[in-house]
């Protein structure tokens, strides 16, 4: 199974995935790293959070067909290494990834029977704005407004997902994500 978690910036999707992995899901669940051309944030490490590469290296991977999907978002390019996904699938591992709408759609198209999409929504746009603003003391007002504009666009696509979770309470949202994953893993297939 490939679990793709999407949602606007500040919705809490990465925190929910981290919480799900820490909650002791079966060991066969893996979260492969993505490539990005943006510089690491203050709390990120190469090889732990992302595989940080130059834009030139990233574009080379696109040309060579080494990326399963990729996107440009605000501060850089982001992409999924094709070989790592294929290797994990051949090893019989389930995969969990945070991806944007385009990435989720790409996985659904390439792995239709194995992909489960989960969209995380904030309780309100006001709360989303608070989260984006608090996320980094370096977030400028124009960047907050740009992210909110993108969030409004993304929220329109939530109905295309297999599941939607409102993240008003992180513990409850984590349990809901875990329940979704466990239900598919117990069935052994999408159903």
LINBEL-V442065 format. One record per run of one state. SS is the DSSP state (H for helix, E for strand, L for the rest). FROM is the first residue (numbers start at 1). TO is the last residue. If there is no record, write none. Layout:
ss=(SS	SS)
from=(FROM	FROM)
to=(TO	TO)
This chain:
ss=(L	E	L	H	L	E	L	E	L	E	L	E	L	H	L	E	L	E	H	L	E	L	H	L	E	L	H	L	H	L	H	L	E	L	H	L)
from=(1	2	8	13	23	29	31	34	37	46	47	50	53	55	64	67	74	76	82	91	94	99	101	111	115	123	125	136	141	156	158	161	163	168	170	188)
to=(1	7	12	22	28	30	33	36	45	46	49	52	54	63	66	73	75	81	90	93	98	100	110	114	122	124	135	140	155	157	160	162	167	169	187	191)
